[in-house]
């Protein structure tokens, strides 16, 4: 795998040459918190933890001038070996009067969190693990 480093520095992934490829990507809970805050300006102060193959998140969702503290748990789900999406299995809004679909509307903004079908290299996800406040993905592909 040979990457165009000038493009990579500019935020664009360009593959100059490739054969077989193995990609191992790791992200910390803190990096994911920062990504969530950048992805949606309505998600305030997210805190993410990974344990036992699941995630837990606390955050505040802003709607207009109102703030809604939330807690959620769930999984990162691999779809068709190319996409990763957040699947919430348990969620609650603390306090009352939350609008219908509050959490679902934010999930729509961030899902899928990764889509390898849009990469310039054919990769398939082989493994995705969540442990010790780290997410780790293994993908392989190429000729």
HELIX and SHEET records of a PDB file:
HELIX    1   1 UNK A    5  UNK A    9  1                                   5    
HELIX    2   2 UNK A   29  UNK A   39  1                                  11    
HELIX    3   3 UNK A  102  UNK A  110  1                                   9    
HELIX    4   4 UNK A  116  UNK A  118  5                                   3    
SHEET    1   A 2 UNK A   2  UNK A   3  0                                        
SHEET    2   A 2 UNK A  15  UNK A  17 -1                                        
SHEET    1   B 3 UNK A  20  UNK A  28  0                                        
SHEET    2   B 3 UNK A 134  UNK A 142 -1                                        
SHEET    3   B 3 UNK A 123  UNK A 131 -1                                        
SHEET    1   C 5 UNK A  43  UNK A  51  0                                        
SHEET    2   C 5 UNK A  54  UNK A  63 -1                                        
SHEET    3   C 5 UNK A  66  UNK A  79 -1                                        
SHEET    4   C 5 UNK A  83  UNK A  93 -1                                        
SHEET    5   C 5 UNK A 114  UNK A 115 -1                                        
END                                                                             
